[in-house]
């Protein structure tokens, strides 16, 4: 008798505990999905008092779209089959307003494994959902700003390159002509001959800088030709042995994609020259399953796994490649980095030929 009294007292205490919970709606459903119990948390979150909601089908909490799609009945079937179901989605309060709910539905069975109902726990996650949306919106805005800055940078490089080539190049060409005229009058003047040689070197340097800022080959002949031109100059300047392997029938790509891949090549080889300490570099340009793939591999110092894991691989690439990584995302592609100490580093850029209509965040 005392044991039964203790059990009943414990059950009463548990009901009081459940009813006192304010942050969760905790209630029971019968096997058909009708509300069989209610707590104060349910009244606070959903707006119904116990007398208003007990006996009504729990589908009343779902949106009209989900009721029409049979979502409430589907959740009951899943809980019956699996024992427990957890999900999140929009739910409807008594006043018609919506809130984002985290819901756990558990099948309750008796000692004979017969289904006697369901336990349902609901929490209002609207504030968290709102914060997630704000964070996603902020991230999207930052990405759009980053892309705008990259495009602005490209246009500025194009302008500076054109000014160097057209304006400064013309001035140097005119200067060379004047010096050549003076050299004819003062035959054998070593200073004039040296001055003409320096002007020639300056004209070549201006042309190189102009093309590095915005290579005309990129628009005229495509990425593969521009890469070959750049590698020839890079090898001469850096004394690094560079090999270039590409598909023979590598196609023309969309203009923005060709420019992004060319910039990644520039940034990657700049890192090889400045930081890797590698005597060689291998460049590969291929098509793989409708994706353009650029690989830049060196055999230098490499990056430690600890650094990659600590900062995330993008933060190990340097500012320039982080920007390119963002541009690849905008184009529906991505950057990959593989590296090991004293075994070198490989930067791989992969992007589809056609940009997805809906970019993932």
C-alpha positions as CSV (number, residue, x, y, z in Angstrom):
1,X,0.0,0.0,0.0
2,X,2.8,2.4,0.9
3,X,4.5,1.5,-2.4
4,X,1.4,2.5,-4.4
5,X,1.1,5.7,-2.4
6,X,4.8,6.5,-3.2
7,X,4.2,5.8,-6.9
8,X,1.1,8.0,-7.1
9,X,3.0,10.8,-5.2
10,X,5.9,10.6,-7.7
11,X,3.5,10.7,-10.6
12,X,1.8,13.8,-9.2
13,X,5.2,15.5,-8.6
14,X,6.2,14.7,-12.2
15,X,3.0,16.2,-13.5
16,X,3.6,19.3,-11.5
17,X,7.2,19.5,-12.9
18,X,6.0,19.2,-16.5
19,X,3.3,21.7,-15.9
20,X,5.7,24.2,-14.4
21,X,8.1,24.1,-17.4
22,X,7.8,27.4,-19.3
23,X,10.4,27.0,-22.1
24,X,9.0,23.8,-23.6
25,X,5.5,22.7,-24.7
26,X,5.3,19.2,-23.3
27,X,2.1,17.2,-23.9
28,X,0.7,13.9,-24.8
29,X,-1.2,12.7,-27.9
30,X,-3.5,9.7,-28.1
31,X,-2.7,7.1,-30.9
32,X,-4.8,9.1,-33.4
33,X,-2.9,12.4,-32.7
34,X,-5.4,14.2,-30.5
35,X,-4.0,16.3,-27.6
36,X,-4.5,14.3,-24.3
37,X,-2.5,16.6,-21.9
38,X,-1.1,20.1,-21.8
39,X,1.3,22.2,-19.8
40,X,1.9,25.9,-19.1
41,X,4.8,25.9,-21.6
42,X,2.4,24.9,-24.3
43,X,0.0,27.7,-23.4
44,X,2.9,30.2,-23.4
45,X,4.3,29.1,-26.7
46,X,1.2,28.2,-28.7
47,X,-1.4,30.4,-27.0
48,X,-4.0,27.7,-26.2
49,X,-5.2,27.0,-22.7
50,X,-5.7,23.3,-21.7
51,X,-9.5,23.5,-22.0
52,X,-9.2,24.9,-25.5
53,X,-6.8,22.4,-27.0
54,X,-7.3,19.0,-25.2
55,X,-9.2,16.7,-27.5
56,X,-8.3,18.5,-30.7
57,X,-6.0,17.1,-33.3
58,X,-2.4,18.2,-33.2
59,X,-2.4,19.1,-36.9
60,X,-3.9,22.4,-35.8
61,X,-0.3,23.5,-35.0
62,X,0.8,23.0,-38.6
63,X,0.7,25.4,-41.4
64,X,-2.1,25.0,-44.0
65,X,0.4,23.9,-46.6
66,X,1.8,21.1,-44.4
67,X,-1.7,20.0,-43.4
68,X,-2.6,19.7,-47.1
69,X,0.6,17.7,-47.7
70,X,-0.2,15.3,-44.9
71,X,2.8,16.2,-42.8
72,X,1.2,15.6,-39.4
73,X,0.1,12.1,-40.3
74,X,3.5,11.4,-41.8
75,X,5.2,12.4,-38.6
76,X,3.0,10.1,-36.6
77,X,3.8,7.2,-38.9
78,X,7.5,7.9,-38.7
79,X,7.4,8.1,-34.8
80,X,5.5,4.8,-34.8
81,X,8.0,3.1,-37.0
82,X,11.2,4.6,-35.6
83,X,10.2,5.2,-32.0
84,X,11.3,8.9,-32.1
85,X,11.3,11.7,-34.6
86,X,13.0,15.1,-34.3
87,X,12.6,17.9,-36.8
88,X,12.3,21.7,-37.2
89,X,9.8,23.8,-39.1
90,X,7.2,26.5,-39.0
91,X,4.2,26.1,-36.6
92,X,1.1,28.1,-36.0
93,X,0.0,29.8,-32.8
94,X,-3.7,30.3,-31.7
95,X,-3.6,33.9,-33.0
96,X,-2.4,32.7,-36.5
97,X,1.2,33.9,-36.1
98,X,4.0,31.6,-37.0
99,X,7.1,30.5,-35.0
100,X,10.0,28.3,-35.8
101,X,9.8,25.1,-33.7
102,X,12.1,22.3,-32.7
103,X,9.9,19.3,-32.2
104,X,10.5,15.8,-30.8
105,X,7.8,13.2,-31.2
106,X,8.2,9.9,-29.3
107,X,6.0,6.8,-29.5
108,X,4.8,5.6,-26.1
109,X,4.1,1.9,-25.6
110,X,2.8,-0.2,-22.7
111,X,4.3,-3.3,-21.3
112,X,2.9,-5.4,-24.2
113,X,4.6,-3.0,-26.8
114,X,1.1,-1.7,-27.7
115,X,1.1,1.9,-28.9
116,X,-0.8,4.0,-26.3
117,X,0.1,7.5,-27.6
118,X,2.9,9.9,-28.2
119,X,4.9,12.3,-26.2
120,X,5.6,15.6,-27.9
121,X,8.1,18.3,-26.8
122,X,8.2,21.6,-28.7
123,X,10.6,24.5,-28.2
124,X,10.3,28.0,-29.8
125,X,13.5,28.5,-31.8
126,X,12.2,31.6,-33.7
127,X,14.9,33.9,-32.2
128,X,17.6,31.5,-33.2
129,X,16.2,31.2,-36.7
130,X,16.0,34.9,-37.0
131,X,19.7,35.2,-35.9
132,X,20.7,32.5,-38.4
133,X,18.9,34.4,-41.2
134,X,20.6,37.7,-40.2
135,X,23.9,35.9,-40.2
136,X,23.2,34.4,-43.6
137,X,22.1,37.7,-45.0
138,X,25.2,39.4,-43.5
139,X,27.5,36.7,-45.0
140,X,25.8,37.1,-48.4
141,X,26.2,40.9,-48.3
142,X,29.9,40.4,-47.4
143,X,30.3,38.0,-50.3
144,X,28.6,40.4,-52.7
145,X,30.8,43.2,-51.5
146,X,33.9,41.0,-51.9
147,X,32.9,40.2,-55.5
148,X,32.2,43.9,-56.2
149,X,35.7,44.8,-54.9
150,X,37.3,42.1,-57.0
151,X,35.6,43.3,-60.1
152,X,36.5,46.9,-59.3
153,X,40.1,45.7,-58.9
154,X,40.0,44.0,-62.3
155,X,38.7,47.2,-63.9
156,X,41.3,49.3,-62.2
157,X,44.1,46.9,-63.3
158,X,42.7,47.0,-66.9
159,X,42.8,50.9,-66.8
160,X,46.3,51.1,-65.3
161,X,47.6,48.5,-67.8
162,X,46.1,50.5,-70.7
163,X,47.5,53.7,-69.4
164,X,51.0,52.2,-69.0
165,X,50.9,50.7,-72.5
166,X,49.3,53.6,-74.3
167,X,50.5,56.7,-72.5
168,X,53.9,55.9,-70.9
169,X,54.7,53.5,-73.7
170,X,54.2,56.3,-76.3
171,X,56.3,58.7,-74.3
172,X,59.2,56.2,-74.1
173,X,58.9,55.4,-77.8
174,X,59.1,59.1,-78.6
175,X,62.1,59.5,-76.3
176,X,63.8,56.6,-78.1
177,X,63.3,58.3,-81.4
178,X,64.8,61.6,-80.1
179,X,67.8,59.8,-78.7
180,X,68.2,57.9,-82.0
181,X,68.3,61.2,-83.9
182,X,70.9,62.6,-81.5
183,X,72.9,59.4,-81.9
184,X,73.0,59.9,-85.7
185,X,74.5,63.4,-85.2
186,X,76.9,62.3,-82.5
187,X,78.1,59.0,-84.0
188,X,79.9,56.8,-81.5
189,X,78.6,58.5,-78.3
190,X,78.6,55.7,-75.8
191,X,76.3,57.6,-73.4
192,X,73.6,58.0,-76.0
193,X,73.9,54.3,-77.0
194,X,73.5,53.3,-73.3
195,X,70.6,55.7,-73.0
196,X,68.9,54.1,-76.0
197,X,69.5,50.6,-74.5
198,X,67.9,51.7,-71.2
199,X,64.9,53.1,-73.0
200,X,64.5,49.8,-74.9
201,X,64.6,48.0,-71.6
202,X,62.1,50.4,-70.1
203,X,59.7,49.9,-73.0
204,X,59.9,46.1,-72.6
205,X,59.3,46.5,-68.8
206,X,56.3,48.8,-69.3
207,X,54.8,46.3,-71.8
208,X,55.4,43.4,-69.4
209,X,53.8,45.3,-66.5
210,X,50.9,46.3,-68.7
211,X,50.2,42.7,-69.8
212,X,50.6,41.4,-66.3
213,X,47.9,43.7,-65.1
214,X,45.6,42.7,-67.9
215,X,47.0,40.3,-70.5
216,X,45.4,41.0,-74.0
217,X,46.0,37.3,-74.9
218,X,43.3,36.4,-72.3
219,X,40.6,38.0,-74.4
220,X,42.1,37.5,-77.8
221,X,43.2,33.8,-77.6
222,X,41.8,32.4,-74.3
223,X,43.1,31.1,-71.0
224,X,45.5,28.4,-72.3
225,X,47.5,30.9,-74.5
226,X,47.6,33.5,-71.7
227,X,48.9,30.9,-69.3
228,X,51.6,29.8,-71.6
229,X,52.7,33.4,-72.1
230,X,52.7,34.1,-68.4
231,X,54.7,31.0,-67.6
232,X,57.4,31.9,-70.1
233,X,57.9,35.2,-68.4
234,X,57.6,33.9,-64.9
235,X,60.2,31.2,-65.5
236,X,62.6,33.8,-66.9
237,X,62.1,36.2,-64.0
238,X,62.1,33.7,-61.1
239,X,64.6,31.1,-62.4
240,X,62.0,28.4,-61.4
241,X,61.7,25.5,-63.8
242,X,58.0,25.5,-64.9
243,X,56.2,22.8,-66.8
244,X,52.8,23.2,-68.4
245,X,50.5,20.3,-69.1
246,X,47.1,21.0,-70.7
247,X,44.4,19.3,-72.7
248,X,45.0,19.8,-76.4
249,X,41.4,20.7,-77.1
250,X,41.0,22.9,-74.0
251,X,38.1,25.2,-74.9
252,X,37.4,28.9,-74.4
253,X,35.7,29.6,-71.1
254,X,33.3,32.3,-70.0
255,X,35.3,35.6,-69.7
256,X,34.9,35.9,-65.9
257,X,36.0,32.3,-65.4
258,X,39.1,32.7,-67.5
259,X,40.0,35.8,-65.6
260,X,39.5,34.2,-62.2
261,X,41.6,31.2,-63.2
262,X,44.4,33.4,-64.5
263,X,44.5,35.4,-61.3
264,X,44.7,32.2,-59.3
265,X,47.6,31.1,-61.4
266,X,49.3,34.5,-60.7
267,X,48.7,34.4,-57.0
268,X,49.8,30.7,-56.7
269,X,53.0,31.2,-58.5
270,X,53.7,34.4,-56.6
271,X,53.5,32.3,-53.4
272,X,55.7,29.7,-54.9
273,X,58.4,32.3,-55.7
274,X,58.2,34.2,-52.4
275,X,57.5,31.5,-49.9
276,X,57.8,27.9,-51.1
277,X,61.5,27.8,-51.9
278,X,60.7,25.3,-54.7
279,X,63.0,25.0,-57.7
280,X,60.1,23.7,-59.9
281,X,56.5,24.2,-60.5
282,X,53.9,22.1,-62.5
283,X,50.9,23.7,-64.0
284,X,48.0,21.6,-65.3
285,X,44.9,22.8,-67.1
286,X,42.2,20.3,-67.9
287,X,38.5,19.6,-68.4
288,X,36.9,17.2,-66.0
289,X,33.2,16.4,-66.1
290,X,32.2,19.8,-67.5
291,X,34.5,21.5,-65.0
292,X,37.6,23.5,-65.8
293,X,40.4,22.4,-63.5
294,X,43.6,24.4,-62.9
295,X,46.4,22.9,-60.7
296,X,49.5,24.6,-59.5
297,X,52.0,22.2,-57.8
298,X,55.3,23.0,-56.2
299,X,57.9,20.9,-54.3
300,X,58.9,23.4,-51.7
301,X,58.5,23.8,-47.9
302,X,54.8,22.9,-47.8
303,X,52.4,23.9,-45.0
304,X,52.1,22.0,-41.7
305,X,48.8,20.1,-41.0
306,X,48.6,22.1,-37.7
307,X,48.5,25.4,-39.5
308,X,45.9,24.2,-42.0
309,X,43.6,22.8,-39.2
310,X,44.1,25.8,-37.0
311,X,43.3,28.5,-39.4
312,X,41.4,26.7,-42.2
313,X,43.0,26.3,-45.5
314,X,41.7,29.6,-47.0
315,X,43.6,31.5,-44.4
316,X,46.8,29.8,-45.3
317,X,46.5,30.9,-48.9
318,X,47.2,34.6,-48.4
319,X,45.0,37.6,-49.1
320,X,45.1,37.3,-52.9
321,X,44.0,33.6,-53.0
322,X,41.4,34.2,-50.4
323,X,39.8,36.7,-52.7
324,X,40.1,34.2,-55.6
325,X,38.5,31.5,-53.4
326,X,35.5,33.8,-53.0
327,X,35.3,34.5,-56.7
328,X,35.3,30.8,-57.4
329,X,32.4,30.4,-55.0
330,X,30.5,33.0,-56.9
331,X,31.2,31.1,-60.1
332,X,29.9,27.9,-58.6
333,X,33.4,26.4,-58.1
334,X,35.9,26.1,-55.2
335,X,39.6,26.0,-54.3
336,X,41.3,23.0,-52.8
337,X,44.7,23.0,-51.0
338,X,46.8,19.9,-50.3
339,X,50.2,20.3,-48.6
340,X,52.7,18.6,-46.3
341,X,55.9,19.8,-44.7
342,X,58.9,19.5,-47.1
343,X,56.7,17.8,-49.8
344,X,55.2,20.9,-51.5
345,X,51.8,22.3,-52.0
346,X,49.1,21.9,-54.7
347,X,46.4,24.5,-55.2
348,X,43.5,23.3,-57.3
349,X,40.8,25.5,-58.7
350,X,37.6,23.7,-60.0
351,X,34.7,25.5,-61.6
352,X,31.8,24.6,-63.9
353,X,31.6,26.0,-67.4
354,X,28.2,27.4,-66.6
355,X,27.5,29.3,-63.4
356,X,24.7,27.7,-61.4
357,X,21.4,29.7,-61.4
358,X,21.2,29.6,-57.6
359,X,24.5,30.1,-55.9
360,X,24.9,28.3,-52.6
361,X,25.8,30.4,-49.6
